[in-house]
Amino acid sequence: MEKKSVTIFWFRRDLRLNDNAGLYRALSKHTNVLPIFIFDKDILDKLEDKDDRRVEFIHQNLSIISKQLSINGSSISIFYSTPDEVFKQLLKEYTIDAVYTNDDYEPYGIQRDAKIKKLVEDENATFLSFKDQVIFEKDEILKSDGKPYTVYTPFSRKWKEKLNSFYLKPYPTEKYFNNLFKVEKPFAIPTLESMGFVASGYKFSAPIPDADIVKNYHATRDIPGIVGTTHMGLHLRFGTVSVRSLAAFAKDNNQTWLNELIWREFFMMILWHFPNVVGHAFKPQYDNIEWVNNEAHFAAWCEGRTGYPIVDAGMRELNETGFMHNRVRMVVASFLTKHLLIDWRWGEAYFARKLLDFDLSANNGNWQWAAGTGCDAAPYFRVFNPQLQTEKFDPKLEYVRRWVPEFDEPFVYPKPIVEHAWARNRALEVYKQGLAV
């Protein structure tokens, strides 16, 4: 039996049909475009929690894509396997003309794509990857000497200077939906249970930013007791929203929110140019710091029982919802690295496990920022005072009382595990000693 000829579009961090760069390129140049998605065992098998809501979020959005495709007589072929095994199977089943996908900038993704590129090119198929999850990538924003920026402000200035309507223009994929691979009935979607996960029924936010929140973002973003941020991080992480649409909306409505999108790209650029930041301080001398790494203190931090209400509120919010307010993320990260002198990599790993919007580049960049070890980081002698942060950003204790209901019960809520002034002085001394090596 003669094999069907197809062009593959491989969904990864771009779980939407609209305004999708790689999908548009595939559909506009080929017929019989077969969409696929791989629940990658190399990633999923490392997840510690079988109720990981990120897997559930992906699963829900693949179901949405499947329904949208079925309207056009097509479907998405979904696998639970490793990418190389999937493509070996596809090459046996089909004659593949080309594989289209969107760029990935993380070390694992780069290695994976190089492997699949060789595999399909050995079978006379082409492998094509496109920019989709950022406005500017790789070498598009560089200093005048051709080197990458390592300070955010000049990077953001250059980013804004280069931005024009061309970079924000959406890709009209819907014009070419007739070029999708046709099926008589949709392909089956593996269940969460078949992959070893369980559904929580968690209600995720919609992939549309609230216009009022964006317009007032500069005034509300630091107040954890109100809904003052957009919760778009999860959608950006998995591409259920186009970054082009968000950047266009931010450009017209709030420069402070646009700056946050630029921070995201800054850290992605840092990871691309300096992959050594995974596991190492951006500033090598900071790898000499003698962390205390008290496991009991780390457990107290993870569980939200440090005796510092805003720290505990943040950690409990994270553990229960998979989200933590941006301002509070800075406070809890500073507390772990400075007050407790626990290696920033411990905190980075815990956030990677718990955050719905976990993104390697942003998580690494922000943890190194808080610890003072990263590019353009807070200086090591900057130690957030949790009490002052509470007074400034949660003066009515709305956020604290929501997540630490026993706060007003003195014999129930624990005493601080370290004293602020003492911990600050210890941190300054240990950092000085480490940097003097």
N, C-alpha and C positions, 0 to 999 in steps of 0.2 A: 504494500500500500504506500503510495507516494505521500511524503510528508508535506504538510501545509507550510507555506512561506509566511513568516510573521516578522514584524519589528517589535521588539520588547520595549515597553516603558517600565522602568523599575522605580516604584515609589519608595521613598525612605523618609526624609524629614520634610515632606512636602505633601501632606495628606489632604489634597484638595484637587478638584478638576479645573476650577477657574484660575486664571492668571498664574499658570504654572509654566515656567520657561522651558524645561526639558520636554514636558508633555506637548506643548505647543510646537516645538521644533519637530518632534516625532510625527505628530498628526499632520502638520502642514507639508511634510515631505514624503510621507509613506501612507500606504493603505494597510489594512490588517494589523493595526497597532494593538498589541496585547498588553494590557496593564498587569503588572504583578506586584506582590508585596511579600517579603520574607520575614517571618518572625524568627529572627536570627538566634539559633541556639548558642552561638558563641557569646552573645550578649545576655540572653534571657537566663541561661543556666547559671550565670553569676549573681543573679538577683537573690537577695536574702529573704524577701517577704513575698509569700505566695498570694497575698492580697494587694500586690503592687498596683496602685490605681493608674499608673502610667500605661501599663499593658492593657488595662481595661479601657482607657481613653483611646489608645490606638485601635483597639478592637471595635469600639463604638463608631469611630470615624471611618474605619474600613467598611462597616456595615452601611454607613451613609453613602460612601462612594459606590458600593455595590448596587444600591438601590438607584442611584443617579445613572449609573451605566446601563442598568437594565432597561431604563426608559428608552435608551438608544440601541437596544438590542445587543448590548455587549455585557461584559462582566470583568471582574478582576480575579486573577488566579493567585490564591494566597497559600503560602507554604509555611510549615514549621520545620525548619531544617537549617543547614548552614548554606551560605551563598554558593560555595563551589559545588556542593551536592545538587542544589537546585538547578544551577546552570548546566551541569552535566546532564541532568534529567531533561531539561528543556531542549538541549541540543540533540538529544536522541529522539524527542517527540516532534520537533519542528525543524524546518530549515530557517535559521535565523539570519535575516539580512543585516540587522543592526540592533544594538542595545543603546537606548537613551536613558539618561538619568540626570540628576542634579548634583552639583559639587558637594562634597563633604570635606571639612577642613580638619577633622580630628585625626590623630595618629592611627587609630584603628581603622577608620573609614578610608584613609589614604592607602593603607596596606591592603585592605579588602578589595578596593577598586582596582588596584594594580594587578592583583591576582586574577580577578574576573576579566579584566581587559585582556590579559594574556590568554586566558582560557578561550574566550570567544574569538579573538583574532587568530588563534591557531586553527579555528574552524572557518576562517575566511569571513567572519562577521566583523563589523566595525563597532567600536565602543565610544560613545560620545557623551560628554558630561558638560553641564551648563551652570552658570551662576544663577541662583534662585533665592537663597535664604538671606542674602544681604544685598544692600545697594551697591557697595564697593567691596571688592575682594582682593586677596593676595597682594599684587603689586600695583593696585590702582591708586592707592594713596601712599605716596612716599615723600620723603624730604627732598630738597633740591639736589642733594648729593646722591640720591638713589637708594638711600638706606631707609629702613622702616622707622616710623615714629615710636618712641617709647614714653612719650608724655602726651596725655590726653588732649590738653587745650590746643596745641598747634595742630594735632591730628584732626580735631573737630573743626577747626577753622578751615583747613584744607578741604575737608569733607564737604562742608557747606559751600565753599567756593566752587567746587566741582559739580555740585548737585544742579541738575536742570530737569526739565520735563521729560527728556529722553529716558532718564534713569527711573522715572516713576511711571512710565507708560505700561499699562497692563497688557498681558499676552492674551489675545482673544481665542482661547482654545475652542470655545463652543462653535466657532465657524467651521471646524473640521471634525466634529464628532462623527460624521458619516464615515470617517476613515478608521474608526475603531473596529477591532476584531469582532465579528458577529458570532453569537452563540444561540442555541435553541433555548437553553435555560441557564440561569446564573450558576457559576461555580460555587461549590460549597465553601463556607468559611469555617476554619477549625474553631472549635469552641475553646473558651478559656480553660475549661476543665481538662480538655485533651492535652493542653500544654502545661498542665500542672498549676494553673492559677485559678483563683476564685473571684467571682464578681461581687462587688460591694454595693452596687446600685447608687454609687456616688453621683451627685448632680454637678456636672461641670458647667462652667460659665460659657456663654455664647461667644463665638469668635468675632465679636463686633465690639469695638470700644465704645463706652458710654460717652456721648458727646459732651455732656455737662462735666463729667469727671475730667476729661481731657482739657477742656477750657479752663478749669479751675485747678489743674494739676499742680501748678507752681505753689499754690496756697494750701493744698490739702495733702500733698504726698508724704509729708513727714508726721502726720497725725495718725497713729495706729488705731485709735478708738473709733474712727469713722471709716466709711468706704470712700477712700480718697485716691485709690490707685486703680488701674484698669484691669488687672489680672490677665493681661495679654501674654505673659511670659510662657505659659503652657502652650498657647496656640502658636507662638513664634517658635518654640522648641520643636514642635512636630509639624509645623507648616500648615496648620488648618486655617491660617490666615496669611495673606500675602504681605510681606514686609513692604512692598511698594505701596500698597493701599494705606498701611499704617504711617509710613513716612510722609506720604502726600497729605494725609489727614493732620498729622502733627505739624507739618510745615505751615499749614493754613490756620492752625488753631492754638498751638502752644509750643514755644521753643524749648521750654524745660523738658517736656515729654520727648521732643525730638532729640534732645541731648542724651536722654536715656537710651534711645535707639542707637545713637552714635557710640555710646559707651559699650554697648553690646558688640558692635562691629570692631571697636578698638581692641577688645579682649580677644575676638576671633582672629584678628590680624596678628596680635601678639603670639597666640598659640601657633598660627601658621608659620611665622618667621622664627619663633623660639620654642620649638616643641619640648625642649628640656625643662620648661616650667612644670611639666607633668612630673611630679615627684621631687622637684628641686626648686630652691628659691631662685627667682629671677636675678636677684643680687647674690652672687655665690657666697659672699662673706657671711650672709645670714644663715647658711647651712652650718655654721660653727656654734650657733646658740645652743646652750645646754638646757634643753627642755626638762621640766620636772616630771611631766607625764604621770601624775598621780591618778591611778585608775579609779579610785573611789570618787575623786573630784570630777573626773570625766563622766562617770555614771550619773552623778548628781546633776551635772550640766545637761546631759542627754535627756534626763527624766524631768527636768524643770523643778528641781528642789535645791537650788543653790542658796536660798535665803535672800536673793536679790529679785524683787517682784517682777521687774520688767524683763529680766533675763528668763525667769521661769515662765512668764506669760508667753514669751516668744517661742520657747522650746515646746511648750504644751500646744500652742497653736500649730506648730510644725508637725508634731507627732499625731495630732488629731485630724488635721485638714490637708497636710502636704503643702501648705503655704505658710510663709512668714512675711510680715510687713517689712518693706525695704529698710526703713530706719532701724527697726529692731534687729534685722540681720547684722547690721554694723555693730550694734551694741553687744549682741551675744558673741559675735566673732572676736571683738576686742576683749571681752571678758574672758573667753577661753584662752586666748593667746597671751594676754597681758596679766590679768588677775591670777589665772591658774597656771600660767606658763606651760600650757599643753600645746604640743606641736600642731601648727595650723593644718597639717595634713590629716590629723585625726578629725578635726571639725569638717574639713573638706569632704572626707569620706562619709561622715554621718549625713551631711547635707545631700551628698550624691545619692545616698540611700533613700532619703525621706522627701526631698523636694519634688513636687510634681513638675516644676519648670526647670529641673536640673539641666544645666548645659555646661559641659566640661570647661569651655573657655571662660564663661562668666563666673562660674563657681570658683575655678582656680584663681582667676584674676581678682575677684572680690575678697577671697580669703587671704591672698598674698597682700592685697591692699591693707586689710585690717591688721595683719601681722607685721606690716612694715617691710616685708621681704620682697615685694613685687615692684613692677615698674610704676612710676608715678604714685607710689604708695603713701599712705599716711606715715609721717616720721615715727620712728620707734618710740619716741618719748611722748607721743600723743596717746593717752590712755583715757578712754571714755569713762566718766563717772556715772554709773548707772542711776544714782539718785538724781543728779542734775539732769540727766537725759529724761528721766521720768517727769521731773518738775517742768521741763520745757515742752515736752511733746505729749505727755499724758497727765496734765495737771489735775484733772478731775478723777484720775485713776479709773477711767471707763474701761480702758484696755486691760489694765492689771486685774480689775475685779471680774472681768468677763472670763479670764483664763485662770486666775488664781482666787477662787471664791473664798478660800480659807485665809486670805490675806489679813482680814480684820480679827482673826482669832489667834491671839498671841501665844497660846499654849499648843496650837496646832501647826501654824506655819513655822518652818524651821528658821533658826538663826543663820546669819551669813556664814558660809563655809570658810571665807577668808575676810579679813578686814581691809577695806578699800585702800587706805593710806599705806598700810604695811605692804599690801600686794603691789601697789604702784611702785613703791621704792624698790622692792625686790626685782620687779620686771626691769626697771631702768638699770639696775646694777648687773643683772644677768645679760641683758642686751649689750651693755658696754663691754663686759668681759668677752662676750662672743665676738664682737666686732673688732676687738683689739688683737685677736689671734692672727 
